[in-house]
Amino acid sequence: MVTPALLWSAGILAACFILLLARMSYEARIHAITDSEVFLERLPEAFEGSRIFFISDIHKRKLSRAFMESLQGKADWVILGGDIMEQNVPLERVRENLAMLAAIGPAYAVYGNHDLKADPEGLARVLKEAGCTLLRNENVVLKRGGGQIMLTGIDQPLHKRDGYAPPPRVPDGFADLCRVAVVHDPAWIRFLPEKPADLILAGHTHGGQIRFPVFGAIRLNSFYRKYDCGWFKWYQPQSAVKTPQLLISRGFGNRRVTLRLCCPAEMHMIRLRKAPAKPS
C-alpha cells in the first residue's frame, strides 16, 4: 500500500534529483572567467601586468558573442589549449568561435587529441583564416615594450603510446628568455626529467568533470587525480628555470554529457607578474 509518507518521500527525492541535474547543467554551460596572477622570476619588466586569455577544451560548445566582446582590450594574447573541436562539430561553428577569440588579441593554438581525431586539416585551415597561429612543436617570440618572451607550442600525439616529441630546442641567443609552454595533455610532464618552461598551460582533464565532495574526480586515473586541475609548482635549484609552474584548466566544454558537478566550466585570465628578486 502506497502511503502519503511514501509519496512525499518520492516527491522530495524526485525534486532533489531535478535540482541536481539543473545544477549540473548550469555548471556545464556557464561562461566564467577564473582570474589568476602568476609570479615568474625571468619575466621581463616590460611584461609586468600583461595578460594571457587561456581557453582549453571547447569541444562542441558555442561561445557567447556578447561575453567574448566584453573581453576585447583586456588581454594581450589569446592561447587555445587544444580540443578546439571534436568529431561531428561543423567547421562553421569552429570558425565562429575562432573569430570571436581572435578579436580579443593575437591568438596561438595547439592541437588536442580530439582535434586530431576530428578534422586536423580543416581546423588548421580555419585557424589560419581567423588569423590564429597553430604551433606544432614550435617556438615563437612574443614582444612587448622592448621586452620579449618565448611561447612554445607542444604538439599532441594522436595516441599516448606514440609519446611526445622532444620539446623544440631554444634557438641560440634565446636561452635566457622567460618561456611559456602550452600543451594539451599535462601528461607531457611525465616525459621530462625537469620542466623546461617558467609557465606551462594545459587542459585535457576537464578536472574530472564530475567531482564529489571529499572523493574528488573518481573517473581519473592516478596521474590525473594528482594533476587534475588548478595550479602546480616545482623547485629545480640547478635548472635555468628554478620554479616552473603549471596551470591545468577544467576546460570550457564537456565530453559525452553536458553535465558537470563541483567542477564548473572555466576560461582563464592570467596576469603575468615579475617575481621579486631573492636576496643573494
PAVEX-504758 format. One record per residue: residue in three letters; x, y, z of N, C-alpha, C, O in turn. Coordinates in pm, whole numbers, padded with zeros to 5 digits, always signed. Each point is the difference from the previous one (the first is absolute). Layout:
# residues N
ALAXYZXYZXYZXYZ;...
***
This chain:
# residues 280
MET+00084-00120+00000-00084+00120+00000+00088+00125+00000+00093+00012+00080;VAL-00125+00080-00170+00076+00125-00011-00057+00099+00100-00116+00040-00008;THR+00200-00002+00102-00044+00093+00105+00033+00142-00040+00087+00022-00085;PRO-00155+00077+00145+00035+00140-00027+00145+00031+00030+00064+00076-00072;ALA-00011-00136+00180+00141+00025+00035+00093-00048-00111+00099+00066-00032;LEU-00131-00183-00026+00082-00053-00109-00008+00089-00123+00101+00024-00067;LEU-00221+00026+00038-00015+00091-00113+00079+00129+00021+00066+00049-00092;TRP-00073+00005+00215+00077+00121+00030+00150-00025-00016+00072+00082-00056;SER-00026-00195+00105+00142-00034-00011+00044-00011-00146+00105+00050-00040;ALA-00189-00118-00039+00032-00014-00143+00000+00136-00069+00086+00026-00084;GLY-00179+00060+00120-00005+00133-00060+00121+00083+00036+00055+00072-00084;ILE-00013-00081+00210+00119+00075+00043+00125-00049-00072+00082+00079-00045;LEU-00069-00212+00034+00115-00056-00071+00001+00044-00147+00105+00035-00053;ALA-00221-00039-00012-00009+00043-00141+00036+00147-00014+00070+00037-00094;ALA-00118+00047+00187+00032+00143-00006+00150+00023+00019+00059+00083-00069;CYS+00002-00157+00162+00144+00013+00023+00079-00043-00125+00099+00064-00036;PHE-00144-00171-00028+00069-00048-00120-00011+00104-00112+00098+00025-00071;ILE-00214+00034+00055-00019+00103-00104+00088+00121+00029+00061+00056-00091;LEU-00055-00015+00216+00085+00114+00038+00147-00032-00024+00075+00087-00044;LEU-00033-00211+00073+00138-00040-00023+00033+00004-00148+00106+00051-00039;LEU-00195-00103-00045+00023+00005-00145+00006+00143-00051+00081+00032-00086;ALA-00167+00055+00140+00001+00140-00040+00133+00065+00036+00057+00077-00078;ARG-00007-00108+00199+00130+00054+00041+00111-00053-00089+00088+00077-00040;MET-00089-00205+00010+00104-00059-00084-00003+00058-00141+00105+00023-00061;SER-00225+00001+00008-00013+00061-00131+00052+00144+00001+00066+00043-00094;TYR-00096+00030+00201+00048+00137+00013+00152+00005+00002+00060+00081-00070;GLU+00003-00168+00150+00146-00001+00009+00064-00030-00135+00109+00048-00030;ALA-00177-00129-00052+00056-00039-00130-00018+00106-00106+00069-00003-00102;ARG-00160+00099+00123-00035+00095-00105+00044+00144+00027-00015+00085-00087;ILE+00068-00058+00206+00030+00140+00033+00120+00051-00078+00086-00076-00044;HIS-00082+00208+00028+00118+00072-00046+00059+00069+00123-00056+00097+00049;ALA+00167-00148-00001+00059+00054+00123+00151+00014-00016+00066-00086-00058;ILE-00013+00195+00110+00143+00028-00004+00060-00028+00137-00052+00047+00102;THR+00160-00124-00099+00080-00015+00121+00120+00092-00011+00084-00018-00089;ASP-00075+00116+00176+00111+00096-00001+00114-00051+00086-00021-00051+00110;SER+00144+00064-00162+00117-00046+00073+00115+00098-00021+00006+00069-00101;GLU+00083-00065+00198+00129+00067-00014+00109-00106+00015-00008-00086+00088;VAL+00109+00093-00174+00111-00092+00011+00129+00081+00000+00022+00084-00086;PHE+00064-00112+00184+00126+00072+00017+00112-00084-00060+00024-00113+00041;LEU+00046+00171-00139+00104-00069-00074+00133+00073+00018+00009+00121-00020;GLU+00094-00196+00059+00129+00061+00030+00064+00063-00122+00064+00105+00010;ARG-00079-00168-00126+00071+00048-00119-00085+00092-00088+00041+00034-00111;LEU-00158+00005+00159-00087+00087-00080+00066+00137-00019+00042+00060+00099;PRO-00033-00011-00222+00056+00135-00021-00090+00107+00062-00121-00018+00011;GLU+00181+00127+00029-00076+00111+00060-00108+00049-00095-00107+00042+00044;ALA+00135-00046-00174-00097+00050-00098-00128-00083-00002-00103+00047-00047;PHE+00108-00171+00098-00117-00088+00001-00076+00005+00132-00102-00067+00014;GLU+00150+00145+00082-00067+00012+00128-00145+00046-00020-00025+00104-00061;GLY-00069-00182+00113-00142+00035-00011-00066-00041-00129-00121+00021-00015;SER+00195-00079-00079-00064-00044-00125-00090-00119+00029+00016-00068+00101;ARG-00110+00042-00192-00102-00103+00026-00012-00098-00115+00004+00037-00118;ILE-00019-00162+00155-00027-00109-00094-00143-00049+00023-00037-00032+00113;PHE-00042+00027-00219-00131-00065+00006+00020-00143-00048+00042-00023-00114;PHE-00072-00073+00201+00024-00142-00030-00132-00075+00002-00078+00011+00095;ILE+00053-00087-00201-00121-00083-00007+00039-00135-00059+00078-00008-00095;SER-00132-00097+00154+00032-00136-00046-00128-00083-00005-00098+00028+00069;ASP+00102-00130-00153-00108-00101-00003-00137+00062-00029-00094-00016+00078;ILE+00084+00086-00188-00129+00056-00041-00095-00112-00046-00120+00005+00027;HIS+00175-00104-00096-00078-00113-00051-00116+00048-00088+00025+00061-00104;LYS-00148-00085+00143-00112+00036-00089-00074+00126+00046-00104+00033-00057;ARG+00154+00038+00157-00072+00116+00051+00013+00121-00093+00095+00010-00077;LYS-00191+00078+00086+00001+00126-00074+00028+00113+00100-00061+00008+00106;LEU+00154+00078-00143+00032+00114+00084-00109+00107-00012-00061+00016-00106;SER+00039+00054+00215-00096+00110+00000+00064+00125-00059+00102+00047+00050;ARG-00162+00007-00156+00057+00119-00064+00006+00118+00097+00100+00070+00006;ALA-00208-00048+00068-00003+00114+00093+00108-00016+00107+00067+00097+00035;PHE-00051-00217+00017+00100-00023+00103+00140+00021-00055+00083+00065+00064;MET-00055-00119-00181+00134+00012-00056+00031+00145-00038+00114+00045+00014;GLU-00214+00027-00062+00024+00141-00032+00033+00081+00125+00070+00101-00009;SER-00119-00144+00124+00031+00071+00124+00146-00017+00040+00049+00074+00086;LEU+00022-00170-00146+00140-00024+00034+00097+00075-00091+00120+00001+00026;GLN-00172+00061-00131+00089+00069-00092+00072+00114+00071-00061+00079+00073;GLY+00192-00072-00096+00082+00101+00065+00048-00038+00138+00069+00078+00065;LYS-00104-00197-00018+00037-00041+00137+00111-00104+00003+00044-00039+00108;ALA+00003-00007-00224+00108-00098-00004+00099+00037-00109-00038+00056-00103;ASP+00165-00088+00127+00104+00027-00099+00013-00113-00100+00035+00023-00116;TRP-00063-00146+00161+00009-00117-00088-00110-00098+00036-00049-00003+00113;VAL+00010-00076-00211-00098-00106+00019+00070-00133-00029+00066-00014-00103;ILE-00080-00082+00193+00060-00132-00019-00109-00106+00010-00077-00003+00096;LEU+00072-00083-00197-00097-00109-00005+00073-00131+00029+00095-00035-00070;GLY-00140-00036+00174+00072-00118+00047-00046-00132-00058+00014-00104+00065;GLY-00068+00104-00186-00036-00125-00065-00143-00046+00025-00071+00057+00083;ASP+00030-00161-00156-00139-00046-00007-00091+00119-00031-00099+00025+00069;ILE+00136+00045-00173-00077+00114-00049-00130-00049-00062-00097+00075-00012;MET+00095-00201-00029-00119-00061-00058+00002-00148+00034+00089-00047+00070;GLU-00186-00026-00120-00003-00145+00009-00075-00053-00121-00050+00079-00081;GLN+00040-00209+00068-00067-00059-00115-00146+00046-00006-00068+00014+00102;ASN+00023+00009-00225-00138+00041-00030-00031+00145+00036-00115+00042-00006;VAL+00215+00035+00044-00020+00143+00021+00022+00070-00134+00107-00015-00059;PRO-00203+00092+00010+00017+00066-00130+00109+00106+00006+00013+00072+00099;LEU+00064-00064-00206+00109+00098-00004-00053+00142+00007+00072+00090+00045;GLU-00194-00067-00088-00055+00135+00007-00012+00046+00146+00026+00116+00030;ARG-00063-00206+00058-00007+00035+00142+00140+00031+00053+00019+00095+00075;VAL+00079-00177-00116+00139+00024+00042+00047+00134-00052+00067+00075+00071;ARG-00101-00044-00196+00040+00127-00060-00057+00119+00078+00070+00099+00023;GLU-00194-00109+00019-00061+00108+00077+00067+00016+00136+00026+00113+00043;ASN+00002-00224+00024+00070+00006+00128+00137+00065-00014+00038+00085+00080;LEU+00035-00126-00184+00136+00051-00018-00001+00149-00034+00088+00074+00045;ALA-00184-00031-00122-00008+00143-00033-00019+00083+00126+00060+00107+00013;MET-00144-00155+00080-00022+00074+00124+00126+00001+00087+00031+00101+00063;LEU+00041-00213-00060+00122-00007+00080+00110+00088-00058+00069+00071+00073;ALA-00053-00075-00205+00105+00078-00065-00026+00150+00013+00094+00079-00011;ALA-00220-00039+00033-00031+00142+00016+00049+00055+00134+00010+00121+00018;ILE+00020-00212+00077+00049+00045+00131+00145+00043-00008+00039+00099+00061;GLY+00042-00173-00137+00142+00030-00012+00069-00104-00085-00064-00095-00044;PRO+00195+00111+00018+00074-00100-00078-00018-00139+00060+00021-00019+00120;ALA-00060-00077-00203-00041-00132+00049+00096-00109-00047+00046+00000-00114;TYR-00018-00093+00206+00088-00114-00026-00069-00125+00051-00071+00003+00101;ALA+00091-00115-00172-00073-00122+00034+00089-00122-00016+00097+00001-00076;VAL-00132-00107+00151+00057-00132-00022-00115-00097-00024-00115+00027+00037;TYR+00147-00140-00098-00099-00105-00019-00023-00076+00131+00090-00012+00083;GLY-00213-00038-00066-00031-00099+00102-00029-00133-00067-00009-00008-00123;ASN-00006-00097+00202-00023-00132-00057-00130-00006-00080-00005-00071-00101;HIS-00099+00143+00143-00126-00004-00075+00009+00080-00130-00069-00032-00097;ASP+00152+00134+00093+00022+00072-00126+00060-00094-00103-00039+00000-00117;LEU+00135-00082+00161+00068-00092-00092-00093-00111-00047+00015-00051-00111;LYS-00112+00012+00195-00095-00104-00039-00113+00055-00088-00065-00076-00072;ALA+00043+00206+00079-00112+00060-00074+00044+00041-00140-00017-00076-00095;ASP+00073+00196+00082+00036+00053-00132+00119+00095+00015-00017+00122-00008;PRO+00138-00177+00030+00114+00089+00023+00031+00092-00117+00041+00114+00020;GLU-00061-00163-00143+00028+00086-00116-00102+00114-00008+00037+00115-00023;GLY-00165-00148+00043-00101+00105-00002+00020+00099+00112-00018+00120-00020;LEU+00056-00168+00138+00025+00090+00112+00119+00090-00028-00005+00120+00029;ALA+00110-00175-00086+00117+00082-00035-00040+00111-00097+00048+00113+00010;ARG-00136-00145-00102-00044+00099-00099-00080+00113+00065+00025+00117-00029;VAL-00119-00151+00117-00082+00106+00059+00079+00078+00105-00027+00118+00021;LEU+00125-00180+00044+00090+00074+00088+00075+00107-00079+00010+00115+00043;LYS+00042-00154-00157+00074+00095-00084-00091+00111-00050+00039+00117+00000;GLU-00161-00153-00042-00095+00100-00048-00035+00102+00108-00024+00117-00029;ALA+00020-00164+00155-00034+00090+00111+00119+00082+00047-00014+00089+00084;GLY+00134-00120-00138+00119+00072+00042+00066-00059+00123+00085+00064+00062;CYS-00122-00189-00026+00060-00068+00115+00122-00081-00047-00002-00061-00106;THR+00106+00062+00186+00122-00073-00032-00003-00137+00067-00010-00009+00122;LEU+00018-00097-00202+00006-00136+00050+00145-00037+00025+00083+00008-00090;LEU-00053-00050+00213+00137-00036+00037+00009-00152+00015-00068-00060+00084;ARG+00150-00001-00166+00019-00144+00004+00146-00029+00034+00084-00018-00089;ASN-00054+00015+00218+00136-00013+00050+00087+00112-00056+00107-00023-00058;GLU-00156+00145+00077+00067+00119-00052+00009+00108+00107-00080+00005+00094;ASN+00180+00081-00112+00017+00118+00085-00036+00125-00078+00025+00010-00120;VAL-00085+00087+00190-00015+00135-00054+00041+00096+00111-00011-00031+00119;VAL+00057+00148-00159+00040+00102+00096-00111+00104+00011-00043+00055-00101;LEU-00003-00029+00222-00099+00104+00026+00073+00125+00048+00089-00008+00084;LYS-00129+00123-00138+00070+00125+00033-00096+00099+00063-00119+00005-00033;ARG+00173+00074+00126-00080+00102+00067+00094+00105+00060+00085-00032+00083;GLY-00101+00155-00126+00074+00111+00059+00149-00018+00002+00066+00042+00096;GLY-00010-00103-00197+00145-00020-00007+00047-00130+00064+00116-00037-00014;GLY-00205-00032+00084+00034-00129+00059-00054-00113-00085-00081+00022-00090;GLN+00125-00145+00120-00050-00114-00075+00004-00126+00086+00087-00016+00086;ILE-00183-00073-00111-00003-00131+00062-00023-00102-00111-00035+00035-00112;MET+00055-00161+00146-00018-00106-00100-00127-00079+00032-00022-00040+00114;LEU-00060+00018-00216-00117-00086+00010+00029-00127-00079+00037+00005-00117;THR-00055-00119+00182+00026-00130-00063-00129-00080-00004-00065-00019+00103;GLY+00028-00028-00221-00116-00088-00015+00045-00143-00015+00074-00033-00093;ILE-00117-00054+00185+00038-00141-00002-00104-00080-00078-00119+00008+00029;ASP+00164-00083-00127-00093-00074-00085-00055-00122+00073+00071-00066+00075;GLN-00198+00039-00097-00070-00111+00065+00011-00126-00085-00034+00004-00118;PRO+00079-00116+00176-00003-00125-00078-00143-00050-00014-00084+00022+00088;LEU+00056-00087-00198-00134-00054-00021-00033-00106+00104-00112-00005+00052;HIS+00211-00080-00021-00017-00105+00101+00108+00016+00105+00115+00030-00033;LYS-00149-00049+00158+00098+00016+00108+00118-00093-00017+00113+00033+00038;ARG-00138-00151-00095+00110-00095-00019+00106+00054-00096+00114-00046+00000;ASP-00153+00145-00081+00097+00059-00094+00102+00087+00072+00109+00023-00052;GLY-00142+00024+00171+00091+00086+00075+00010+00139-00060-00049+00026-00111;TYR+00113+00062+00184+00020+00139-00045+00137+00016-00063+00097-00061+00043;ALA-00091+00144-00146+00129+00039-00054+00071+00087+00104-00066+00065+00080;PRO+00200-00062-00080+00070+00089+00092-00046+00144-00022-00028+00038-00114;PRO+00021+00043+00219-00039+00140-00021+00097+00069-00094+00119-00030+00001;PRO-00168+00123-00081+00088+00066-00097+00117+00070+00070-00017+00059+00107;ARG+00131-00067-00168+00121+00060+00056-00011+00151+00004-00052+00062-00093;VAL+00100-00005+00200+00002+00146+00008+00110+00051-00092+00115-00044+00013;PRO-00145+00135-00105+00104+00048-00093+00115+00069+00075-00018+00051+00111;ASP+00134-00052-00173+00115+00067+00058-00033+00147+00027-00061+00068-00083;GLY+00103-00021+00198-00024+00139+00037-00130+00024+00071-00027+00111+00044;PHE-00057-00217-00030-00131+00016+00065-00012-00084+00127-00108-00006+00059;ALA+00216-00057-00016-00007-00093+00112-00045+00067+00129-00059-00066+00086;ASP+00087+00194-00071-00034+00068+00125-00141+00060+00000-00041+00059+00099;LEU-00033-00075-00209-00134+00056-00006-00095-00075+00092+00009-00122+00014;CYS-00099+00195+00048-00112-00062+00070-00082-00079-00103-00025+00048-00110;ARG-00015-00170+00147-00065-00088-00096-00136-00044+00051-00013-00048+00112;VAL-00088+00064-00197-00135-00050+00027-00024-00116-00097+00013+00017-00121;ALA-00048-00133+00174-00029-00116-00084-00148-00033+00011-00057+00004+00108;VAL-00004-00037-00220-00140-00043-00001-00004-00141-00058+00055-00026-00106;VAL-00122-00064+00178-00011-00140-00039-00140-00046+00037-00051+00037+00105;HIS-00010-00116-00189-00138-00040+00030-00007-00091+00123-00076+00025+00092;ASP+00156-00130-00093-00008-00103+00103+00113+00020+00101+00116-00006-00039;PRO-00147+00030+00167+00107+00020+00097+00087-00123+00021+00104+00009+00064;ALA-00145-00126-00116+00085-00119+00010+00135+00022-00066+00092-00078+00022;TRP-00080+00182-00102+00130+00036-00061+00108+00011+00106+00115-00037-00026;ILE-00149+00086+00145+00104+00022+00101+00059-00132+00048+00109+00000+00058;ARG-00176-00111-00081+00053-00130+00042+00124-00039-00078+00080-00081+00045;PHE-00064+00139-00163+00111-00037-00087+00121+00092+00017+00098-00013-00073;LEU-00105+00105+00169+00104+00101+00015+00078-00021+00129-00061-00006+00107;PRO+00193-00005-00113+00077-00008+00124-00011+00129+00081+00006-00003+00123;GLU-00022+00114-00192-00027+00127+00066-00090+00084-00089-00003-00020-00122;LYS-00069+00114+00182-00098+00080-00075+00074+00113-00071+00067+00080+00065;PRO-00079-00072-00200+00083+00094-00076-00064+00137-00023+00049+00077-00082;ALA-00157-00045+00154-00068+00127-00023-00035+00063+00135-00024-00070+00098;ASP+00022+00203-00096-00037+00071+00122-00147-00019+00032-00039-00011+00116;LEU-00044+00007-00221-00144-00016+00015-00049-00100-00104+00029+00014-00118;ILE-00104-00115+00164-00057-00101-00089-00152+00009+00011-00055+00000+00110;LEU-00013+00007-00225-00145+00005-00005-00052-00127-00065+00048-00039-00107;ALA-00145-00026+00170-00051-00128-00050-00149-00011+00028-00059+00082+00070;GLY-00002-00186-00128-00142-00027+00018-00023-00150+00009+00062-00068+00082;HIS-00150+00018-00167-00023-00143-00023-00080-00070+00109-00087-00080-00032;THR+00114+00107+00159-00059-00078+00108-00146+00034+00027-00074-00082+00054;HIS+00031+00203-00090-00133+00053+00035-00018+00005+00152-00112+00018+00049;GLY+00222-00033+00025-00011-00005+00145-00075-00122+00049-00036-00008+00118;GLY+00013-00087-00209-00082-00117+00033-00144+00017-00043-00072-00098-00019;GLN+00029+00222+00002-00134+00039-00045-00109-00032+00104-00084+00086+00028;ILE+00086-00206+00028-00093-00035+00108+00085-00027+00125+00075-00098+00005;ARG-00088+00185+00093+00079-00013+00123-00094-00010+00120-00109+00058+00002;PHE+00152-00132+00096-00080-00015+00121+00077+00058+00119+00122-00014+00008;PRO-00193+00077+00082+00068+00049+00120+00078-00112+00069-00046-00114+00007;VAL+00163+00149+00042+00092-00092+00070+00069-00095-00098+00123-00011+00002;PHE-00199-00057-00088+00060-00101-00089+00063+00061-00125+00089-00061-00059;GLY-00133+00179+00018+00055+00063-00119-00048-00067-00128-00112-00051-00006;ALA+00197+00053-00097-00035-00054-00131+00033-00149-00004+00117-00038-00012;ILE-00219-00045+00022+00025-00143+00014+00028-00068-00133+00045-00115-00002;ARG-00070+00183-00110+00020-00064-00131+00139+00024-00057+00029-00047-00110;LEU+00057+00119+00181+00136+00025-00048+00094-00107+00055-00017-00049+00111;ASN+00120+00015-00193+00098-00097+00050+00095+00068+00098-00013+00120+00026;SER+00108-00194+00027+00082+00050+00111+00078+00125-00038+00011+00092+00081;PHE+00045-00086-00203+00075+00119-00039-00091+00121-00006+00034+00106+00053;TYR-00150-00119-00117-00089+00114-00015-00074+00034+00129-00047+00112+00017;ARG+00038-00207+00074-00056+00035+00131+00097+00091+00074-00042+00085+00078;LYS+00172-00103-00102+00099+00089+00061+00005+00133-00073+00005+00107+00061;TYR-00007-00115-00194+00004+00120-00084-00135+00012-00070-00012-00027-00120;ASP-00089+00068+00195-00136+00005-00056-00035+00139-00052-00042+00012-00115;CYS+00059+00091+00195-00028+00136-00044+00059+00097+00104+00024-00037+00115;GLY-00002+00160-00159+00055+00100+00090+00149+00021-00021+00054-00034-00105;TRP+00010+00091+00205+00141+00041-00008+00091-00099+00070-00033-00055+00105;PHE+00150+00033-00166+00102-00088+00054+00136+00069-00016+00020+00081-00091;LYS+00072-00114+00181+00128+00070+00002+00110-00096+00043-00022-00088+00083;TRP+00141+00104-00141+00115-00081+00035+00117+00091+00037-00006+00122-00016;TYR+00111-00182+00066+00123+00074+00029+00115-00077-00061+00023-00116+00036;GLN+00051+00179-00127+00113-00061-00071+00122+00088+00022+00032+00082-00087;PRO+00038-00096+00197+00107+00095+00033+00116+00001-00099+00068+00102-00013;GLN-00045-00212-00057+00114-00007-00093-00038+00032-00144+00084-00009-00090;SER-00210+00046+00067-00047+00026-00136-00007+00149-00029-00007+00082+00091;ALA+00011-00049-00218-00020+00141-00039-00139+00047+00041-00019+00116+00036;VAL-00079-00208-00040-00135+00029+00048-00012-00059+00140-00022-00120+00015;LYS+00037+00203+00086+00007-00051+00137-00137-00033+00059-00011-00094+00079;THR-00091+00168-00116-00133-00024+00058-00105-00005-00111-00080+00093-00013;PRO+00079-00200-00067-00104-00013-00103-00137-00016+00064-00014-00059+00107;GLN-00088+00112-00176-00137-00008+00049-00090-00051-00112+00022+00027-00118;LEU-00124-00102+00158-00091-00065-00094-00143+00035+00036-00040-00011+00116;LEU-00037+00054-00215-00144+00018+00015-00072-00103-00085+00022-00008-00121;ILE-00108-00073+00183-00086-00094-00072-00143+00051+00010-00055+00012+00109;SER-00003+00018-00224-00135+00055-00003-00105-00109+00010+00019-00111-00049;ARG-00131+00144+00115-00116-00090-00002-00064-00003-00138-00079-00090-00030;GLY+00113+00188-00054-00052+00002-00136-00133+00069-00012-00074+00017+00097;PHE+00043+00024-00219-00124+00070-00029-00110-00094-00045-00118+00023+00029;GLY+00155-00129-00101-00099-00092-00054-00014-00125+00084+00054-00010+00110;ASN-00127-00087-00165-00034-00122+00073+00012-00119-00094-00011+00013-00122;ARG+00034-00130+00183+00004-00123-00077-00117-00089+00037-00036-00013+00117;ARG-00023-00048-00219-00108-00098+00012-00131+00064+00048-00099-00002-00073;VAL+00097+00057+00193-00124+00059+00050+00026+00146+00034+00108+00036+00045;THR-00210+00048-00066+00012+00142+00032-00037+00020+00147-00097+00067+00033;LEU+00178-00129+00051-00023+00005+00144+00134+00010+00072+00099-00062-00040;ARG-00096+00142+00145+00115+00010+00089-00051+00004+00143-00114+00039+00027;LEU+00201-00081+00064-00037+00006+00141+00123+00040+00082+00104-00066-00007;CYS-00117+00174+00084+00110+00051+00082+00123+00025-00086+00113-00011+00047;CYS-00135+00046-00174+00111+00017-00094-00046+00088-00116+00000-00046-00115;PRO-00039+00171+00141-00060+00082-00105+00095+00031-00114+00122+00008+00019;ALA-00178+00008-00137+00079+00039-00117+00070+00132+00026-00052+00086+00071;GLU+00171-00071-00128+00075+00123+00025+00086+00040-00119+00040-00083-00082;MET-00014+00212+00075+00104+00060-00082+00091+00076+00097-00033+00014+00117;HIS+00146+00033-00165+00098+00059+00091+00051+00135-00051+00024+00018-00119;MET-00009+00074+00212+00074+00124-00026+00119-00002+00095-00015+00012+00122;ILE+00133-00027-00178+00122-00017+00078+00084+00127-00008+00041+00040-00109;ARG-00018+00021+00221+00083+00120+00005+00143-00039+00033+00026-00064+00103;LEU+00067+00102-00189+00141-00032+00020+00064+00106+00089-00012+00120-00025;ARG+00080-00166+00130+00067+00090+00092+00147-00044+00013+00031-00119-00006;LYS+00055+00217+00023+00142-00033+00019+00023-00029+00148-00029+00083+00087;ALA+00083-00202-00060+00027-00038+00138+00112+00089+00055+00096+00027-00071;PRO-00108+00018+00195+00107+00082+00058+00129-00078+00009+00001-00121+00023;ALA+00108+00192-00042+00132-00064+00006+00025-00055+00140-00029+00066+00100;LYS+00084-00187-00094+00031-00060+00129+00134+00051+00049+00092+00017-00080;PRO-00078+00008+00210+00127+00050+00051+00111-00102-00022-00020-00121+00017;SER+00135+00171-00055+00113-00092-00027+00066-00044+00128+00096-00077-00004;
***
